[in-house]
Amino acid sequence: MIVEHKDLALSKTIGPVDVCIIGSGAGGGTMAYYLARAGFSVVVLEKGGYYPPEELGRKEVYMLTRIEAPTIFTPAGGKHTRVALIAGQCVGGGTVASESVTWDFPKPVMKDWARLGMTSYDYEQNSRLEEYQTELNKRLFVKPVELQHHNPCNQILAIGAEREGVHWKSSDRPVEFCFRCGNCTQGCHYGVKMDAANAFLMPAQEYQCDVFTGAEAQAVKPNFNEAGDYPYCEKLKAAVGAAKDDLLRQLANMKKSAPAKFTVSARVMDAKAPTLRDKSPDYKNLTVHAHQVIMAAGPVATSRILLKSKINPNNLVGTRFMTQPGASNQGYFPDIEIRGWDGINDSTECDQYCYVNRDLPYYNPEKHGFLLESASSLPWGMCNILAGVGRELVEKMKGMNHWSGIESIIMSDGVGRITEDEIVFDITERDNETLLFATWLTARIFFRAGAKKVQTSLPGLILDSPGRIDDILKFRYQGGKAKGFLIKQANLYSGHHFGGAIMGASREDSFADETGECHDLKGLWVGDGSAFPTNCGVNCAMSIMFMARKNSDHFIQKYGSDVPG
Amino acid sequence: MFVTRREFLRAAGLAAGAVFGPWSLGGRKVHAATFDTPKLKFLTPSEYRLIRKYSMAIIPDEPVLNGVVDVALNLDGFFAQNPSPDFLVMLRYMRLIRLAGPAEGLIKRVAPATAEDINSFKKMLCGLGYYSDANGEAEMDPEQRVVWPRIGFGGPKPEDWRPPFQERRLDASVMADRIKEGA
């Protein structure tokens, strides 16, 4: 059931429930479904609102301000980088607002994770991994876009890439029958895109899963410790005889008075109500007593809730924050009507230099690490993408239908930090090289397809002939001076974020174990991109769903016997 | 002398505060219409006047210049109707906009990132107030629309929309390979 602000009295206490999930995106939605289906009582807290299909799509900015988090307006910043972070904030999270390009969880990344000591990610040993992927792809109707469904903007990438001799392919998307209306990033008006809301949360309601909307989790409070929690687990290992009995008695006493191991406090607002300038929103308090808590609010919010809750073992929370910064490049084709907004926004991609191809013979570590995706936008987006203001922008906007877009998304080596009030992130010198090469290649693809000029994301760099393509490489990092994309004016953005509460083999260097459960505090789980110990290098919704699917199984294996009946 | 962005913002904030007086973001109500401002739901009359003045310079397009589209009023309605994003934070850039005119060259030189912020704010005014759905274009019949026909945008698909069997195909044979030509 969807529960909104209007459905609540002034304050409400619920539980004890088996599981409280904070966040309803790719991770939270997936875990909600699988755990509810397994018989656990599940409550989901989602900060954003619920938008049924009839309310989605159609209006560009109207929807953007409703289904996305305001981090887009307050970019992550470092010494010389600014990255606008795009994250969902509605029932279904980022999957609702995403263009929904889908990649299987990459096997090289599984291999990396297995090498980090998370041996259950070794796909050669664990046959379940293949089954999870197949099951998810089937559930989400994932398939490549058919050739005749690429609009001209997407065809330009294909034509240019083919002439340049680089591999391109049709993107996989999670939709059985797409209406190709072009408003994917405003949510699917037809309800056919298999985002986390459609694929998991709506079916989860059949198993009595409640989703509270407008519910911003404030803190997670552990009410007692158990034998598996740190430092009791160590103490119990060392203790013998009466000392051990004493410890166990202490733990049992702590447990007696609390309704459940965790209490999650949240404030609930009307997520659809207008911003009031002269007063704060009308908040109602919600308290959830839960035996288990799953953090799945996205790396930024998950880290911040944990920090606010003073749950920060070994000061690891908020560290190892990673993104996949993207830069947008535009090709101008005055003789071709492109109308990039008409049809699927993003249905072709050039994957030749993708990080996940690193096992292929032609792999070159200096060049690999990025994806090129065809991408156009609606008027507000185009107004932001096209350079200039005043008369220059007015003229460019009048020619909006002649611009074609390709974005380069890199697998950044950068590692940042999330604190309660800032997000620190810098791309690295290698990232800069990768972005410059990706921009160079994009410019070649555009000119190969006949572009008259190419606008890059490098401030002020517009190429009016192929002879100027090598100008891009002049922006390479040179001896301590920030160059190229290593400046804050470069327009970088990212909708793929990871880390902040990562999984790993030991409690010294990771928050959670490879099943997603916190090393130090049993019953607290991470189920979203926060748990990723490394960048996954591709569009991440499916990778997060994959991990959440796997974590759900671990959860059921560990606690399945607790389900009544 | 190199000035960090943080230092510049602090200085600019103090200067703006001193010049324009206390500028509280909270505590303001609906403003009744005056001789030169319409009834406002979110913006103050001063913000309205400023945005209106700047919109003429930032969007020198006929419907803005002849008053058919009132960008400032669109923004007022948009801010008043929309939840969650921190428009108040965005409006803080209004202070910098006031300073930006006379000091643009200096800002670009000493604090390029701030110059970029100001530029982004200007684009936000264009995007939200003019090109986006804030002008009500999405609700209008196609023949009533003012802004979108000027940029060739067809708007959202009608409720009875069904996709064509095939998208429009480009004829690659007439698309010159400019790299090959130049080689």
Chai-1 contact restraints between the chains, C-beta under 6 A:
chainA,res_idxA,chainB,res_idxB,connection_type,confidence,min_distance_angstrom,max_distance_angstrom,comment,restraint_id
A,R58,B,P156,contact,1.0,0.0,6.0,A-B,restraint_1
A,K59,B,D133,contact,1.0,0.0,6.0,A-B,restraint_2
A,K59,B,A138,contact,1.0,0.0,6.0,A-B,restraint_3
A,E60,B,S132,contact,1.0,0.0,6.0,A-B,restraint_4
A,E60,B,D133,contact,1.0,0.0,6.0,A-B,restraint_5
A,V61,B,L128,contact,1.0,0.0,6.0,A-B,restraint_6
A,V61,B,S132,contact,1.0,0.0,6.0,A-B,restraint_7
A,V61,B,D133,contact,1.0,0.0,6.0,A-B,restraint_8
A,Y62,B,D133,contact,1.0,0.0,6.0,A-B,restraint_9
A,T65,B,N82,contact,1.0,0.0,6.0,A-B,restraint_10
A,T65,B,P85,contact,1.0,0.0,6.0,A-B,restraint_11
A,P70,B,P85,contact,1.0,0.0,6.0,A-B,restraint_12
A,P70,B,D86,contact,1.0,0.0,6.0,A-B,restraint_13
A,F73,B,P85,contact,1.0,0.0,6.0,A-B,restraint_14
A,Q148,B,Q166,contact,1.0,0.0,6.0,A-B,restraint_15
A,H149,B,E167,contact,1.0,0.0,6.0,A-B,restraint_16
A,N151,B,E167,contact,1.0,0.0,6.0,A-B,restraint_17
A,P152,B,R168,contact,1.0,0.0,6.0,A-B,restraint_18
A,P152,B,L170,contact,1.0,0.0,6.0,A-B,restraint_19
A,Q155,B,L170,contact,1.0,0.0,6.0,A-B,restraint_20
A,I159,B,A172,contact,1.0,0.0,6.0,A-B,restraint_21
A,R163,B,D177,contact,1.0,0.0,6.0,A-B,restraint_22
A,F179,B,P163,contact,1.0,0.0,6.0,A-B,restraint_23
A,R180,B,P163,contact,1.0,0.0,6.0,A-B,restraint_24
A,C181,B,K157,contact,1.0,0.0,6.0,A-B,restraint_25
A,K272,B,P83,contact,1.0,0.0,6.0,A-B,restraint_26
A,A273,B,P83,contact,1.0,0.0,6.0,A-B,restraint_27
A,P274,B,A80,contact,1.0,0.0,6.0,A-B,restraint_28
A,P274,B,Q81,contact,1.0,0.0,6.0,A-B,restraint_29
A,P274,B,P83,contact,1.0,0.0,6.0,A-B,restraint_30
A,T275,B,P83,contact,1.0,0.0,6.0,A-B,restraint_31
A,R277,B,R28,contact,1.0,0.0,6.0,A-B,restraint_32
A,R277,B,F42,contact,1.0,0.0,6.0,A-B,restraint_33
A,D278,B,G27,contact,1.0,0.0,6.0,A-B,restraint_34
A,D278,B,R28,contact,1.0,0.0,6.0,A-B,restraint_35
A,D278,B,K29,contact,1.0,0.0,6.0,A-B,restraint_36
A,G343,B,E167,contact,1.0,0.0,6.0,A-B,restraint_37
A,P379,B,Y131,contact,1.0,0.0,6.0,A-B,restraint_38
A,P379,B,F153,contact,1.0,0.0,6.0,A-B,restraint_39
A,W380,B,G127,contact,1.0,0.0,6.0,A-B,restraint_40
A,W380,B,Y131,contact,1.0,0.0,6.0,A-B,restraint_41
A,W380,B,S132,contact,1.0,0.0,6.0,A-B,restraint_42
A,C383,B,C126,contact,1.0,0.0,6.0,A-B,restraint_43
A,C383,B,G127,contact,1.0,0.0,6.0,A-B,restraint_44
A,C383,B,Y131,contact,1.0,0.0,6.0,A-B,restraint_45
A,N384,B,K123,contact,1.0,0.0,6.0,A-B,restraint_46
A,N384,B,G127,contact,1.0,0.0,6.0,A-B,restraint_47
A,V389,B,I58,contact,1.0,0.0,6.0,A-B,restraint_48
A,V389,B,K122,contact,1.0,0.0,6.0,A-B,restraint_49
A,R391,B,P60,contact,1.0,0.0,6.0,A-B,restraint_50
A,V394,B,D61,contact,1.0,0.0,6.0,A-B,restraint_51
A,M397,B,I151,contact,1.0,0.0,6.0,A-B,restraint_52
A,K398,B,I151,contact,1.0,0.0,6.0,A-B,restraint_53
A,M400,B,I151,contact,1.0,0.0,6.0,A-B,restraint_54
A,N401,B,G152,contact,1.0,0.0,6.0,A-B,restraint_55
A,F447,B,R178,contact,1.0,0.0,6.0,A-B,restraint_56
A,F447,B,I179,contact,1.0,0.0,6.0,A-B,restraint_57
A,R448,B,D177,contact,1.0,0.0,6.0,A-B,restraint_58
A,R448,B,I179,contact,1.0,0.0,6.0,A-B,restraint_59
A,A449,B,M175,contact,1.0,0.0,6.0,A-B,restraint_60
A,G450,B,M175,contact,1.0,0.0,6.0,A-B,restraint_61
A,G450,B,A176,contact,1.0,0.0,6.0,A-B,restraint_62
A,P466,B,R178,contact,1.0,0.0,6.0,A-B,restraint_63
A,P466,B,I179,contact,1.0,0.0,6.0,A-B,restraint_64
A,P466,B,G182,contact,1.0,0.0,6.0,A-B,restraint_65
A,K488,B,A113,contact,1.0,0.0,6.0,A-B,restraint_66
A,Q489,B,P112,contact,1.0,0.0,6.0,A-B,restraint_67
A,Q489,B,E116,contact,1.0,0.0,6.0,A-B,restraint_68
